[in-house]
Amino acid sequence: MEVIIVDGGSKDNTLGIVKGFAKLSSDGLVVKIFEEHGYCRSPANARNIGFINAHGKYVVFIDADCMFLDNDFISKVVIALRGTQ
């Protein structure tokens, strides 16, 4: 599983926080961090950067303001995409 974080110049210490997550990378989890630069910063551009750098079979976009009521959200998405239960 890959977690790709694309920061568009946030002012809330996002990069400092997510750099701690990058240390969690292991054989089963890869955390990658990218930054948007220039005038073309937008959610669409951030998604394009993430997609271009993704190596998985499936890609799911999650924005910083998403709230999950289910701790098994990612597992359920993977099961649904694979068509298995």
PDB file with SEQRES, HELIX, SHEET and CRYST1 records, atoms N, CA, C and O in Angstrom:
SEQRES   1 A   85  MET GLU VAL ILE ILE VAL ASP GLY GLY SER LYS ASP ASN          
SEQRES   2 A   85  THR LEU GLY ILE VAL LYS GLY PHE ALA LYS LEU SER SER          
SEQRES   3 A   85  ASP GLY LEU VAL VAL LYS ILE PHE GLU GLU HIS GLY TYR          
SEQRES   4 A   85  CYS ARG SER PRO ALA ASN ALA ARG ASN ILE GLY PHE ILE          
SEQRES   5 A   85  ASN ALA HIS GLY LYS TYR VAL VAL PHE ILE ASP ALA ASP          
SEQRES   6 A   85  CYS MET PHE LEU ASP ASN ASP PHE ILE SER LYS VAL VAL          
SEQRES   7 A   85  ILE ALA LEU ARG GLY THR GLN                                  
HELIX    1 AA1 THR A   14  ALA A   22  1                                   9    
HELIX    2 AA2 PRO A   43  ILE A   52  1                                  10    
HELIX    3 AA3 PHE A   73  ARG A   82  1                                  10    
SHEET    1 AA1 2 GLU A   2  ASP A   7  0                                        
SHEET    2 AA1 2 VAL A  30  GLU A  35  1                                        
CRYST1    1.000    1.000    1.000  90.00  90.00  90.00 P 1           1          
ATOM      1  N   MET A   1       0.841  -1.165   0.000  1.00  0.00           N  
ATOM      2  CA  MET A   1       0.000   0.000   0.000  1.00  0.00           C  
ATOM      3  C   MET A   1       0.890   1.233   0.000  1.00  0.00           C  
ATOM      4  O   MET A   1       1.907   1.294   0.691  1.00  0.00           O  
ATOM      5  N   GLU A   2       0.477   2.217  -0.797  1.00  0.00           N  
ATOM      6  CA  GLU A   2       1.165   3.498  -0.845  1.00  0.00           C  
ATOM      7  C   GLU A   2       0.257   4.579  -0.277  1.00  0.00           C  
ATOM      8  O   GLU A   2      -0.951   4.568  -0.512  1.00  0.00           O  
ATOM      9  N   VAL A   3       0.823   5.486   0.452  1.00  0.00           N  
ATOM     10  CA  VAL A   3       0.135   6.701   0.862  1.00  0.00           C  
ATOM     11  C   VAL A   3       0.931   7.846   0.245  1.00  0.00           C  
ATOM     12  O   VAL A   3       2.114   8.025   0.538  1.00  0.00           O  
ATOM     13  N   ILE A   4       0.273   8.610  -0.607  1.00  0.00           N  
ATOM     14  CA  ILE A   4       0.934   9.714  -1.288  1.00  0.00           C  
ATOM     15  C   ILE A   4       0.292  11.010  -0.801  1.00  0.00           C  
ATOM     16  O   ILE A   4      -0.920  11.195  -0.904  1.00  0.00           O  
ATOM     17  N   ILE A   5       1.110  11.885  -0.277  1.00  0.00           N  
ATOM     18  CA  ILE A   5       0.636  13.157   0.242  1.00  0.00           C  
ATOM     19  C   ILE A   5       1.195  14.254  -0.650  1.00  0.00           C  
ATOM     20  O   ILE A   5       2.401  14.317  -0.888  1.00  0.00           O  
ATOM     21  N   VAL A   6       0.309  15.123  -1.145  1.00  0.00           N  
ATOM     22  CA  VAL A   6       0.730  16.244  -1.983  1.00  0.00           C  
ATOM     23  C   VAL A   6       0.297  17.521  -1.275  1.00  0.00           C  
ATOM     24  O   VAL A   6      -0.896  17.764  -1.094  1.00  0.00           O  
ATOM     25  N   ASP A   7       1.260  18.328  -0.878  1.00  0.00           N  
ATOM     26  CA  ASP A   7       0.984  19.574  -0.170  1.00  0.00           C  
ATOM     27  C   ASP A   7       1.045  20.737  -1.142  1.00  0.00           C  
ATOM     28  O   ASP A   7       2.009  20.881  -1.895  1.00  0.00           O  
ATOM     29  N   GLY A   8       0.026  21.556  -1.121  1.00  0.00           N  
ATOM     30  CA  GLY A   8      -0.052  22.694  -2.036  1.00  0.00           C  
ATOM     31  C   GLY A   8       0.337  24.011  -1.412  1.00  0.00           C  
ATOM     32  O   GLY A   8      -0.154  25.063  -1.818  1.00  0.00           O  
ATOM     33  N   GLY A   9       1.219  23.965  -0.424  1.00  0.00           N  
ATOM     34  CA  GLY A   9       1.660  25.205   0.202  1.00  0.00           C  
ATOM     35  C   GLY A   9       0.859  25.574   1.429  1.00  0.00           C  
ATOM     36  O   GLY A   9       0.716  26.755   1.745  1.00  0.00           O  
ATOM     37  N   SER A  10       0.337  24.587   2.122  1.00  0.00           N  
ATOM     38  CA  SER A  10      -0.463  24.865   3.313  1.00  0.00           C  
ATOM     39  C   SER A  10       0.367  25.606   4.360  1.00  0.00           C  
ATOM     40  O   SER A  10       1.588  25.465   4.422  1.00  0.00           O  
ATOM     41  N   LYS A  11      -0.313  26.381   5.162  1.00  0.00           N  
ATOM     42  CA  LYS A  11       0.343  27.202   6.189  1.00  0.00           C  
ATOM     43  C   LYS A  11       0.156  26.618   7.592  1.00  0.00           C  
ATOM     44  O   LYS A  11       0.468  27.283   8.580  1.00  0.00           O  
ATOM     45  N   ASP A  12      -0.341  25.403   7.689  1.00  0.00           N  
ATOM     46  CA  ASP A  12      -0.675  24.818   8.992  1.00  0.00           C  
ATOM     47  C   ASP A  12       0.293  23.721   9.433  1.00  0.00           C  
ATOM     48  O   ASP A  12      -0.079  22.853  10.222  1.00  0.00           O  
ATOM     49  N   ASN A  13       1.520  23.750   8.938  1.00  0.00           N  
ATOM     50  CA  ASN A  13       2.551  22.773   9.295  1.00  0.00           C  
ATOM     51  C   ASN A  13       2.241  21.364   8.777  1.00  0.00           C  
ATOM     52  O   ASN A  13       2.700  20.375   9.348  1.00  0.00           O  
ATOM     53  N   THR A  14       1.470  21.279   7.708  1.00  0.00           N  
ATOM     54  CA  THR A  14       1.161  19.965   7.125  1.00  0.00           C  
ATOM     55  C   THR A  14       2.432  19.188   6.812  1.00  0.00           C  
ATOM     56  O   THR A  14       2.543  18.015   7.167  1.00  0.00           O  
ATOM     57  N   LEU A  15       3.384  19.825   6.157  1.00  0.00           N  
ATOM     58  CA  LEU A  15       4.618  19.113   5.793  1.00  0.00           C  
ATOM     59  C   LEU A  15       5.360  18.596   7.012  1.00  0.00           C  
ATOM     60  O   LEU A  15       5.867  17.474   7.001  1.00  0.00           O  
ATOM     61  N   GLY A  16       5.429  19.391   8.050  1.00  0.00           N  
ATOM     62  CA  GLY A  16       6.102  18.947   9.269  1.00  0.00           C  
ATOM     63  C   GLY A  16       5.421  17.747   9.887  1.00  0.00           C  
ATOM     64  O   GLY A  16       6.085  16.840  10.388  1.00  0.00           O  
ATOM     65  N   ILE A  17       4.092  17.736   9.854  1.00  0.00           N  
ATOM     66  CA  ILE A  17       3.326  16.622  10.422  1.00  0.00           C  
ATOM     67  C   ILE A  17       3.492  15.369   9.575  1.00  0.00           C  
ATOM     68  O   ILE A  17       3.762  14.297  10.118  1.00  0.00           O  
ATOM     69  N   VAL A  18       3.338  15.477   8.257  1.00  0.00           N  
ATOM     70  CA  VAL A  18       3.378  14.284   7.411  1.00  0.00           C  
ATOM     71  C   VAL A  18       4.779  13.710   7.264  1.00  0.00           C  
ATOM     72  O   VAL A  18       4.933  12.523   6.975  1.00  0.00           O  
ATOM     73  N   LYS A  19       5.796  14.530   7.457  1.00  0.00           N  
ATOM     74  CA  LYS A  19       7.152  13.984   7.400  1.00  0.00           C  
ATOM     75  C   LYS A  19       7.361  12.949   8.503  1.00  0.00           C  
ATOM     76  O   LYS A  19       8.160  12.027   8.343  1.00  0.00           O  
ATOM     77  N   GLY A  20       6.655  13.092   9.608  1.00  0.00           N  
ATOM     78  CA  GLY A  20       6.689  12.072  10.656  1.00  0.00           C  
ATOM     79  C   GLY A  20       6.064  10.767  10.189  1.00  0.00           C  
ATOM     80  O   GLY A  20       6.520   9.691  10.575  1.00  0.00           O  
ATOM     81  N   PHE A  21       5.020  10.848   9.359  1.00  0.00           N  
ATOM     82  CA  PHE A  21       4.387   9.650   8.817  1.00  0.00           C  
ATOM     83  C   PHE A  21       5.300   8.926   7.831  1.00  0.00           C  
ATOM     84  O   PHE A  21       5.246   7.701   7.719  1.00  0.00           O  
ATOM     85  N   ALA A  22       6.132   9.672   7.122  1.00  0.00           N  
ATOM     86  CA  ALA A  22       7.031   9.051   6.152  1.00  0.00           C  
ATOM     87  C   ALA A  22       7.966   8.058   6.835  1.00  0.00           C  
ATOM     88  O   ALA A  22       8.424   7.101   6.211  1.00  0.00           O  
ATOM     89  N   LYS A  23       8.244   8.282   8.098  1.00  0.00           N  
ATOM     90  CA  LYS A  23       9.102   7.372   8.852  1.00  0.00           C  
ATOM     91  C   LYS A  23       8.427   6.028   9.101  1.00  0.00           C  
ATOM     92  O   LYS A  23       9.087   5.072   9.507  1.00  0.00           O  
ATOM     93  N   LEU A  24       7.118   5.946   8.862  1.00  0.00           N  
ATOM     94  CA  LEU A  24       6.373   4.703   9.053  1.00  0.00           C  
ATOM     95  C   LEU A  24       6.511   3.753   7.871  1.00  0.00           C  
ATOM     96  O   LEU A  24       6.033   2.620   7.935  1.00  0.00           O  
ATOM     97  N   SER A  25       7.153   4.188   6.801  1.00  0.00           N  
ATOM     98  CA  SER A  25       7.324   3.331   5.625  1.00  0.00           C  
ATOM     99  C   SER A  25       7.985   2.015   6.024  1.00  0.00           C  
ATOM    100  O   SER A  25       8.902   1.984   6.845  1.00  0.00           O  
ATOM    101  N   SER A  26       7.500   0.939   5.428  1.00  0.00           N  
ATOM    102  CA  SER A  26       8.030  -0.397   5.695  1.00  0.00           C  
ATOM    103  C   SER A  26       7.839  -1.232   4.434  1.00  0.00           C  
ATOM    104  O   SER A  26       7.525  -0.694   3.372  1.00  0.00           O  
ATOM    105  N   ASP A  27       8.027  -2.538   4.549  1.00  0.00           N  
ATOM    106  CA  ASP A  27       7.844  -3.416   3.383  1.00  0.00           C  
ATOM    107  C   ASP A  27       6.415  -3.380   2.859  1.00  0.00           C  
ATOM    108  O   ASP A  27       6.198  -3.483   1.651  1.00  0.00           O  
ATOM    109  N   GLY A  28       5.437  -3.234   3.753  1.00  0.00           N  
ATOM    110  CA  GLY A  28       4.037  -3.260   3.328  1.00  0.00           C  
ATOM    111  C   GLY A  28       3.406  -1.899   3.162  1.00  0.00           C  
ATOM    112  O   GLY A  28       2.262  -1.800   2.718  1.00  0.00           O  
ATOM    113  N   LEU A  29       4.124  -0.846   3.508  1.00  0.00           N  
ATOM    114  CA  LEU A  29       3.567   0.503   3.439  1.00  0.00           C  
ATOM    115  C   LEU A  29       4.638   1.482   2.973  1.00  0.00           C  
ATOM    116  O   LEU A  29       5.726   1.554   3.545  1.00  0.00           O  
ATOM    117  N   VAL A  30       4.311   2.230   1.929  1.00  0.00           N  
ATOM    118  CA  VAL A  30       5.227   3.254   1.418  1.00  0.00           C  
ATOM    119  C   VAL A  30       4.524   4.602   1.545  1.00  0.00           C  
ATOM    120  O   VAL A  30       3.415   4.781   1.041  1.00  0.00           O  
ATOM    121  N   VAL A  31       5.167   5.539   2.214  1.00  0.00           N  
ATOM    122  CA  VAL A  31       4.632   6.887   2.357  1.00  0.00           C  
ATOM    123  C   VAL A  31       5.509   7.830   1.531  1.00  0.00           C  
ATOM    124  O   VAL A  31       6.718   7.919   1.747  1.00  0.00           O  
ATOM    125  N   LYS A  32       4.882   8.531   0.584  1.00  0.00           N  
ATOM    126  CA  LYS A  32       5.600   9.473  -0.281  1.00  0.00           C  
ATOM    127  C   LYS A  32       5.017  10.866  -0.089  1.00  0.00           C  
ATOM    128  O   LYS A  32       3.806  11.029   0.061  1.00  0.00           O  
ATOM    129  N   ILE A  33       5.889  11.867  -0.095  1.00  0.00           N  
ATOM    130  CA  ILE A  33       5.446  13.247   0.093  1.00  0.00           C  
ATOM    131  C   ILE A  33       5.938  14.092  -1.080  1.00  0.00           C  
ATOM    132  O   ILE A  33       7.112  14.053  -1.450  1.00  0.00           O  
ATOM    133  N   PHE A  34       5.008  14.857  -1.654  1.00  0.00           N  
ATOM    134  CA  PHE A  34       5.330  15.760  -2.752  1.00  0.00           C  
ATOM    135  C   PHE A  34       4.794  17.146  -2.422  1.00  0.00           C  
ATOM    136  O   PHE A  34       3.883  17.291  -1.608  1.00  0.00           O  
ATOM    137  N   GLU A  35       5.367  18.163  -3.062  1.00  0.00           N  
ATOM    138  CA  GLU A  35       4.916  19.537  -2.883  1.00  0.00           C  
ATOM    139  C   GLU A  35       4.570  20.147  -4.232  1.00  0.00           C  
ATOM    140  O   GLU A  35       5.268  19.934  -5.223  1.00  0.00           O  
ATOM    141  N   GLU A  36       3.490  20.902  -4.255  1.00  0.00           N  
ATOM    142  CA  GLU A  36       3.143  21.671  -5.443  1.00  0.00           C  
ATOM    143  C   GLU A  36       3.884  23.001  -5.376  1.00  0.00           C  
ATOM    144  O   GLU A  36       4.032  23.585  -4.302  1.00  0.00           O  
ATOM    145  N   HIS A  37       4.344  23.470  -6.517  1.00  0.00           N  
ATOM    146  CA  HIS A  37       5.023  24.759  -6.593  1.00  0.00           C  
ATOM    147  C   HIS A  37       4.443  25.544  -7.760  1.00  0.00           C  
ATOM    148  O   HIS A  37       3.848  24.965  -8.669  1.00  0.00           O  
ATOM    149  N   GLY A  38       4.613  26.837  -7.735  1.00  0.00           N  
ATOM    150  CA  GLY A  38       4.198  27.668  -8.854  1.00  0.00           C  
ATOM    151  C   GLY A  38       2.757  28.124  -8.759  1.00  0.00           C  
ATOM    152  O   GLY A  38       2.123  28.014  -7.709  1.00  0.00           O  
ATOM    153  N   TYR A  39       2.254  28.630  -9.855  1.00  0.00           N  
ATOM    154  CA  TYR A  39       0.919  29.235  -9.883  1.00  0.00           C  
ATOM    155  C   TYR A  39      -0.198  28.223 -10.098  1.00  0.00           C  
ATOM    156  O   TYR A  39      -1.367  28.559  -9.915  1.00  0.00           O  
ATOM    157  N   CYS A  40       0.127  27.014 -10.475  1.00  0.00           N  
ATOM    158  CA  CYS A  40      -0.891  26.023 -10.856  1.00  0.00           C  
ATOM    159  C   CYS A  40      -1.253  25.090  -9.696  1.00  0.00           C  
ATOM    160  O   CYS A  40      -1.514  23.908  -9.918  1.00  0.00           O  
ATOM    161  N   ARG A  41      -1.273  25.597  -8.488  1.00  0.00           N  
ATOM    162  CA  ARG A  41      -1.625  24.768  -7.344  1.00  0.00           C  
ATOM    163  C   ARG A  41      -3.139  24.676  -7.235  1.00  0.00           C  
ATOM    164  O   ARG A  41      -3.833  25.692  -7.204  1.00  0.00           O  
ATOM    165  N   SER A  42      -3.641  23.454  -7.179  1.00  0.00           N  
ATOM    166  CA  SER A  42      -5.083  23.229  -7.072  1.00  0.00           C  
ATOM    167  C   SER A  42      -5.310  21.788  -6.662  1.00  0.00           C  
ATOM    168  O   SER A  42      -4.403  20.965  -6.787  1.00  0.00           O  
ATOM    169  N   PRO A  43      -6.513  21.459  -6.168  1.00  0.00           N  
ATOM    170  CA  PRO A  43      -6.801  20.060  -5.853  1.00  0.00           C  
ATOM    171  C   PRO A  43      -6.623  19.142  -7.067  1.00  0.00           C  
ATOM    172  O   PRO A  43      -6.134  18.020  -6.935  1.00  0.00           O  
ATOM    173  N   ALA A  44      -7.017  19.619  -8.237  1.00  0.00           N  
ATOM    174  CA  ALA A  44      -6.863  18.791  -9.444  1.00  0.00           C  
ATOM    175  C   ALA A  44      -5.394  18.542  -9.751  1.00  0.00           C  
ATOM    176  O   ALA A  44      -5.015  17.420 -10.089  1.00  0.00           O  
ATOM    177  N   ASN A  45      -4.568  19.564  -9.640  1.00  0.00           N  
ATOM    178  CA  ASN A  45      -3.144  19.403  -9.901  1.00  0.00           C  
ATOM    179  C   ASN A  45      -2.515  18.470  -8.866  1.00  0.00           C  
ATOM    180  O   ASN A  45      -1.685  17.629  -9.211  1.00  0.00           O  
ATOM    181  N   ALA A  46      -2.908  18.615  -7.606  1.00  0.00           N  
ATOM    182  CA  ALA A  46      -2.384  17.730  -6.557  1.00  0.00           C  
ATOM    183  C   ALA A  46      -2.740  16.271  -6.853  1.00  0.00           C  
ATOM    184  O   ALA A  46      -1.910  15.381  -6.670  1.00  0.00           O  
ATOM    185  N   ARG A  47      -3.957  16.027  -7.302  1.00  0.00           N  
ATOM    186  CA  ARG A  47      -4.369  14.660  -7.665  1.00  0.00           C  
ATOM    187  C   ARG A  47      -3.543  14.142  -8.842  1.00  0.00           C  
ATOM    188  O   ARG A  47      -3.148  12.976  -8.861  1.00  0.00           O  
ATOM    189  N   ASN A  48      -3.286  15.003  -9.816  1.00  0.00           N  
ATOM    190  CA  ASN A  48      -2.455  14.586 -10.953  1.00  0.00           C  
ATOM    191  C   ASN A  48      -1.050  14.208 -10.504  1.00  0.00           C  
ATOM    192  O   ASN A  48      -0.498  13.214 -10.975  1.00  0.00           O  
ATOM    193  N   ILE A  49      -0.469  14.985  -9.603  1.00  0.00           N  
ATOM    194  CA  ILE A  49       0.862  14.672  -9.080  1.00  0.00           C  
ATOM    195  C   ILE A  49       0.831  13.326  -8.363  1.00  0.00           C  
ATOM    196  O   ILE A  49       1.715  12.491  -8.556  1.00  0.00           O  
ATOM    197  N   GLY A  50      -0.185  13.123  -7.541  1.00  0.00           N  
ATOM    198  CA  GLY A  50      -0.310  11.855  -6.834  1.00  0.00           C  
ATOM    199  C   GLY A  50      -0.472  10.687  -7.787  1.00  0.00           C  
ATOM    200  O   GLY A  50       0.185   9.657  -7.630  1.00  0.00           O  
ATOM    201  N   PHE A  51      -1.343  10.839  -8.775  1.00  0.00           N  
ATOM    202  CA  PHE A  51      -1.603   9.750  -9.719  1.00  0.00           C  
ATOM    203  C   PHE A  51      -0.354   9.397 -10.533  1.00  0.00           C  
ATOM    204  O   PHE A  51      -0.046   8.222 -10.731  1.00  0.00           O  
ATOM    205  N   ILE A  52       0.352  10.411 -10.997  1.00  0.00           N  
ATOM    206  CA  ILE A  52       1.566  10.170 -11.788  1.00  0.00           C  
ATOM    207  C   ILE A  52       2.608   9.397 -10.987  1.00  0.00           C  
ATOM    208  O   ILE A  52       3.367   8.609 -11.551  1.00  0.00           O  
ATOM    209  N   ASN A  53       2.647   9.618  -9.683  1.00  0.00           N  
ATOM    210  CA  ASN A  53       3.652   8.985  -8.832  1.00  0.00           C  
ATOM    211  C   ASN A  53       3.162   7.715  -8.147  1.00  0.00           C  
ATOM    212  O   ASN A  53       3.901   7.107  -7.373  1.00  0.00           O  
ATOM    213  N   ALA A  54       1.938   7.311  -8.420  1.00  0.00           N  
ATOM    214  CA  ALA A  54       1.382   6.100  -7.813  1.00  0.00           C  
ATOM    215  C   ALA A  54       1.810   4.866  -8.602  1.00  0.00           C  
ATOM    216  O   ALA A  54       1.944   4.910  -9.825  1.00  0.00           O  
ATOM    217  N   HIS A  55       2.018   3.783  -7.890  1.00  0.00           N  
ATOM    218  CA  HIS A  55       2.405   2.535  -8.535  1.00  0.00           C  
ATOM    219  C   HIS A  55       1.425   1.401  -8.264  1.00  0.00           C  
ATOM    220  O   HIS A  55       1.654   0.272  -8.698  1.00  0.00           O  
ATOM    221  N   GLY A  56       0.358   1.681  -7.565  1.00  0.00           N  
ATOM    222  CA  GLY A  56      -0.604   0.638  -7.213  1.00  0.00           C  
ATOM    223  C   GLY A  56      -1.582   0.343  -8.332  1.00  0.00           C  
ATOM    224  O   GLY A  56      -1.647   1.057  -9.333  1.00  0.00           O  
ATOM    225  N   LYS A  57      -2.335  -0.718  -8.141  1.00  0.00           N  
ATOM    226  CA  LYS A  57      -3.360  -1.114  -9.102  1.00  0.00           C  
ATOM    227  C   LYS A  57      -4.595  -0.215  -8.978  1.00  0.00           C  
ATOM    228  O   LYS A  57      -5.267   0.071  -9.969  1.00  0.00           O  
ATOM    229  N   TYR A  58      -4.881   0.221  -7.765  1.00  0.00           N  
ATOM    230  CA  TYR A  58      -6.036   1.074  -7.492  1.00  0.00           C  
ATOM    231  C   TYR A  58      -5.554   2.393  -6.904  1.00  0.00           C  
ATOM    232  O   TYR A  58      -4.553   2.444  -6.189  1.00  0.00           O  
ATOM    233  N   VAL A  59      -6.285   3.461  -7.219  1.00  0.00           N  
ATOM    234  CA  VAL A  59      -5.968   4.781  -6.667  1.00  0.00           C  
ATOM    235  C   VAL A  59      -7.245   5.345  -6.071  1.00  0.00           C  
ATOM    236  O   VAL A  59      -8.288   5.376  -6.724  1.00  0.00           O  
ATOM    237  N   VAL A  60      -7.154   5.792  -4.817  1.00  0.00           N  
ATOM    238  CA  VAL A  60      -8.278   6.423  -4.133  1.00  0.00           C  
ATOM    239  C   VAL A  60      -7.802   7.790  -3.668  1.00  0.00           C  
ATOM    240  O   VAL A  60      -6.763   7.902  -3.018  1.00  0.00           O  
ATOM    241  N   PHE A  61      -8.556   8.826  -3.998  1.00  0.00           N  
ATOM    242  CA  PHE A  61      -8.193  10.180  -3.583  1.00  0.00           C  
ATOM    243  C   PHE A  61      -8.946  10.534  -2.310  1.00  0.00           C  
ATOM    244  O   PHE A  61     -10.162  10.365  -2.219  1.00  0.00           O  
ATOM    245  N   ILE A  62      -8.203  11.026  -1.336  1.00  0.00           N  
ATOM    246  CA  ILE A  62      -8.795  11.464  -0.075  1.00  0.00           C  
ATOM    247  C   ILE A  62      -8.238  12.853   0.211  1.00  0.00           C  
ATOM    248  O   ILE A  62      -7.024  13.056   0.216  1.00  0.00           O  
ATOM    249  N   ASP A  63      -9.126  13.798   0.448  1.00  0.00           N  
ATOM    250  CA  ASP A  63      -8.702  15.167   0.728  1.00  0.00           C  
ATOM    251  C   ASP A  63      -8.542  15.376   2.234  1.00  0.00           C  
ATOM    252  O   ASP A  63      -9.071  14.614   3.043  1.00  0.00           O  
ATOM    253  N   ALA A  64      -7.808  16.414   2.586  1.00  0.00           N  
ATOM    254  CA  ALA A  64      -7.513  16.697   3.990  1.00  0.00           C  
ATOM    255  C   ALA A  64      -8.770  16.932   4.812  1.00  0.00           C  
ATOM    256  O   ALA A  64      -8.769  16.682   6.018  1.00  0.00           O  
ATOM    257  N   ASP A  65      -9.831  17.401   4.196  1.00  0.00           N  
ATOM    258  CA  ASP A  65     -11.037  17.699   4.955  1.00  0.00           C  
ATOM    259  C   ASP A  65     -12.037  16.538   4.990  1.00  0.00           C  
ATOM    260  O   ASP A  65     -13.160  16.709   5.464  1.00  0.00           O  
ATOM    261  N   CYS A  66     -11.648  15.374   4.501  1.00  0.00           N  
ATOM    262  CA  CYS A  66     -12.518  14.198   4.567  1.00  0.00           C  
ATOM    263  C   CYS A  66     -12.581  13.669   5.996  1.00  0.00           C  
ATOM    264  O   CYS A  66     -11.575  13.643   6.705  1.00  0.00           O  
ATOM    265  N   MET A  67     -13.747  13.256   6.397  1.00  0.00           N  
ATOM    266  CA  MET A  67     -13.923  12.657   7.724  1.00  0.00           C  
ATOM    267  C   MET A  67     -14.441  11.238   7.529  1.00  0.00           C  
ATOM    268  O   MET A  67     -15.356  11.005   6.739  1.00  0.00           O  
ATOM    269  N   PHE A  68     -13.855  10.300   8.250  1.00  0.00           N  
ATOM    270  CA  PHE A  68     -14.248   8.901   8.130  1.00  0.00           C  
ATOM    271  C   PHE A  68     -14.902   8.457   9.426  1.00  0.00           C  
ATOM    272  O   PHE A  68     -14.337   8.610  10.509  1.00  0.00           O  
ATOM    273  N   LEU A  69     -16.082   7.914   9.299  1.00  0.00           N  
ATOM    274  CA  LEU A  69     -16.782   7.406  10.466  1.00  0.00           C  
ATOM    275  C   LEU A  69     -16.476   5.934  10.680  1.00  0.00           C  
ATOM    276  O   LEU A  69     -16.871   5.346  11.687  1.00  0.00           O  
ATOM    277  N   ASP A  70     -15.772   5.348   9.730  1.00  0.00           N  
ATOM    278  CA  ASP A  70     -15.478   3.923   9.766  1.00  0.00           C  
ATOM    279  C   ASP A  70     -13.963   3.717   9.725  1.00  0.00           C  
ATOM    280  O   ASP A  70     -13.316   4.117   8.757  1.00  0.00           O  
ATOM    281  N   ASN A  71     -13.399   3.110  10.741  1.00  0.00           N  
ATOM    282  CA  ASN A  71     -11.951   2.877  10.801  1.00  0.00           C  
ATOM    283  C   ASN A  71     -11.474   1.887   9.747  1.00  0.00           C  
ATOM    284  O   ASN A  71     -10.281   1.826   9.449  1.00  0.00           O  
ATOM    285  N   ASP A  72     -12.394   1.110   9.179  1.00  0.00           N  
ATOM    286  CA  ASP A  72     -12.039   0.110   8.172  1.00  0.00           C  
ATOM    287  C   ASP A  72     -12.292   0.611   6.755  1.00  0.00           C  
ATOM    288  O   ASP A  72     -12.427  -0.192   5.832  1.00  0.00           O  
ATOM    289  N   PHE A  73     -12.357   1.922   6.571  1.00  0.00           N  
ATOM    290  CA  PHE A  73     -12.690   2.496   5.276  1.00  0.00           C  
ATOM    291  C   PHE A  73     -11.805   1.969   4.151  1.00  0.00           C  
ATOM    292  O   PHE A  73     -12.317   1.514   3.129  1.00  0.00           O  
ATOM    293  N   ILE A  74     -10.489   2.023   4.323  1.00  0.00           N  
ATOM    294  CA  ILE A  74      -9.568   1.599   3.264  1.00  0.00           C  
ATOM    295  C   ILE A  74      -9.743   0.117   2.967  1.00  0.00           C  
ATOM    296  O   ILE A  74      -9.793  -0.277   1.801  1.00  0.00           O  
ATOM    297  N   SER A  75      -9.836  -0.701   3.992  1.00  0.00           N  
ATOM    298  CA  SER A  75     -10.035  -2.149   3.783  1.00  0.00           C  
ATOM    299  C   SER A  75     -11.308  -2.414   2.990  1.00  0.00           C  
ATOM    300  O   SER A  75     -11.319  -3.257   2.093  1.00  0.00           O  
ATOM    301  N   LYS A  76     -12.368  -1.706   3.314  1.00  0.00           N  
ATOM    302  CA  LYS A  76     -13.638  -1.901   2.609  1.00  0.00           C  
ATOM    303  C   LYS A  76     -13.546  -1.444   1.159  1.00  0.00           C  
ATOM    304  O   LYS A  76     -14.128  -2.077   0.278  1.00  0.00           O  
ATOM    305  N   VAL A  77     -12.836  -0.374   0.899  1.00  0.00           N  
ATOM    306  CA  VAL A  77     -12.645   0.095  -0.478  1.00  0.00           C  
ATOM    307  C   VAL A  77     -11.872  -0.950  -1.271  1.00  0.00           C  
ATOM    308  O   VAL A  77     -12.249  -1.270  -2.398  1.00  0.00           O  
ATOM    309  N   VAL A  78     -10.801  -1.483  -0.703  1.00  0.00           N  
ATOM    310  CA  VAL A  78     -10.004  -2.505  -1.393  1.00  0.00           C  
ATOM    311  C   VAL A  78     -10.861  -3.747  -1.691  1.00  0.00           C  
ATOM    312  O   VAL A  78     -10.807  -4.285  -2.797  1.00  0.00           O  
ATOM    313  N   ILE A  79     -11.631  -4.189  -0.727  1.00  0.00           N  
ATOM    314  CA  ILE A  79     -12.507  -5.349  -0.934  1.00  0.00           C  
ATOM    315  C   ILE A  79     -13.504  -5.077  -2.045  1.00  0.00           C  
ATOM    316  O   ILE A  79     -13.723  -5.932  -2.903  1.00  0.00           O  
ATOM    317  N   ALA A  80     -14.111  -3.896  -2.041  1.00  0.00           N  
ATOM    318  CA  ALA A  80     -15.087  -3.546  -3.077  1.00  0.00           C  
ATOM    319  C   ALA A  80     -14.437  -3.497  -4.458  1.00  0.00           C  
ATOM    320  O   ALA A  80     -15.009  -3.991  -5.430  1.00  0.00           O  
ATOM    321  N   LEU A  81     -13.248  -2.907  -4.549  1.00  0.00           N  
ATOM    322  CA  LEU A  81     -12.584  -2.812  -5.844  1.00  0.00           C  
ATOM    323  C   LEU A  81     -12.147  -4.170  -6.375  1.00  0.00           C  
ATOM    324  O   LEU A  81     -12.170  -4.409  -7.583  1.00  0.00           O  
ATOM    325  N   ARG A  82     -11.754  -5.045  -5.483  1.00  0.00           N  
ATOM    326  CA  ARG A  82     -11.353  -6.395  -5.889  1.00  0.00           C  
ATOM    327  C   ARG A  82     -12.550  -7.276  -6.207  1.00  0.00           C  
ATOM    328  O   ARG A  82     -12.413  -8.302  -6.873  1.00  0.00           O  
ATOM    329  N   GLY A  83     -13.726  -6.875  -5.731  1.00  0.00           N  
ATOM    330  CA  GLY A  83     -14.919  -7.686  -5.943  1.00  0.00           C  
ATOM    331  C   GLY A  83     -14.944  -8.922  -5.082  1.00  0.00           C  
ATOM    332  O   GLY A  83     -15.560  -9.922  -5.449  1.00  0.00           O  
ATOM    333  N   THR A  84     -14.278  -8.871  -3.933  1.00  0.00           N  
ATOM    334  CA  THR A  84     -14.247 -10.000  -3.001  1.00  0.00           C  
ATOM    335  C   THR A  84     -14.820  -9.580  -1.671  1.00  0.00           C  
ATOM    336  O   THR A  84     -15.018  -8.397  -1.397  1.00  0.00           O  
ATOM    337  N   GLN A  85     -15.084 -10.592  -0.841  1.00  0.00           N  
ATOM    338  CA  GLN A  85     -15.602 -10.290   0.501  1.00  0.00           C  
ATOM    339  C   GLN A  85     -14.866 -11.003   1.543  1.00  0.00           C  
ATOM    340  O   GLN A  85     -15.175 -10.860   2.726  1.00  0.00           O  
TER     341      GLN A  85                                                      
END                                                                             
